[in-house]
């Protein structure tokens, strides 16, 4: 992936993460949906961090 792809992925992941966190905070989800959302947010955070690391490696 080049830096343009990484920047685009960074923006999209940040947007998805914000939306998922807003849904999680703002609604009353069933326990199974809460678990799903917690796992989804964790996965998005991991992906966001991996993209940030890849951007740092590209910059050096």
C-alpha positions as semicolon CSV with decimal commas, in nm:
position;residue;x (nm);y (nm);z (nm)
1;X;0,000;0,000;0,000
2;X;0,122;0,346;-0,075
3;X;0,082;0,647;0,151
4;X;-0,234;0,760;-0,031
5;X;-0,401;0,425;0,039
6;X;-0,292;0,441;0,401
7;X;-0,427;0,796;0,442
8;X;-0,760;0,690;0,291
9;X;-0,777;0,382;0,514
10;X;-0,692;0,599;0,815
11;X;-0,980;0,835;0,743
12;X;-1,230;0,560;0,676
13;X;-1,134;0,365;0,986
14;X;-1,155;0,678;1,201
15;X;-1,502;0,751;1,063
16;X;-1,625;0,396;1,123
17;X;-1,480;0,395;1,472
18;X;-1,654;0,722;1,563
19;X;-1,986;0,593;1,428
20;X;-1,963;0,262;1,613
21;X;-1,868;0,434;1,937
22;X;-2,161;0,674;1,898
23;X;-2,404;0,387;1,843
24;X;-2,262;0,203;2,142
25;X;-2,294;0,508;2,369
26;X;-2,623;0,635;2,235
27;X;-2,849;0,332;2,219
28;X;-2,968;0,049;2,431
29;X;-2,842;-0,263;2,260
30;X;-2,926;-0,616;2,356
31;X;-2,645;-0,799;2,536
32;X;-2,547;-0,991;2,222
33;X;-2,538;-0,672;2,016
34;X;-2,335;-0,500;2,288
35;X;-2,079;-0,778;2,270
36;X;-2,072;-0,752;1,892
37;X;-2,023;-0,374;1,909
38;X;-1,747;-0,402;2,171
39;X;-1,565;-0,652;1,951
40;X;-1,619;-0,439;1,642
41;X;-1,481;-0,128;1,813
42;X;-1,179;-0,323;1,937
43;X;-1,112;-0,457;1,587
44;X;-1,142;-0,109;1,436
45;X;-0,905;0,032;1,698
46;X;-0,653;-0,240;1,616
47;X;-0,683;-0,173;1,244
48;X;-0,649;0,201;1,304
49;X;-0,329;0,143;1,505
50;X;-0,187;-0,088;1,237
51;X;-0,248;0,172;0,969
52;X;-0,079;0,436;1,186
53;X;0,223;0,208;1,227
54;X;0,237;0,143;0,854
55;X;0,226;0,517;0,789
56;X;0,518;0,569;1,028
57;X;0,721;0,298;0,853
58;X;0,651;0,464;0,517
59;X;0,760;0,801;0,650
60;X;1,104;0,675;0,757
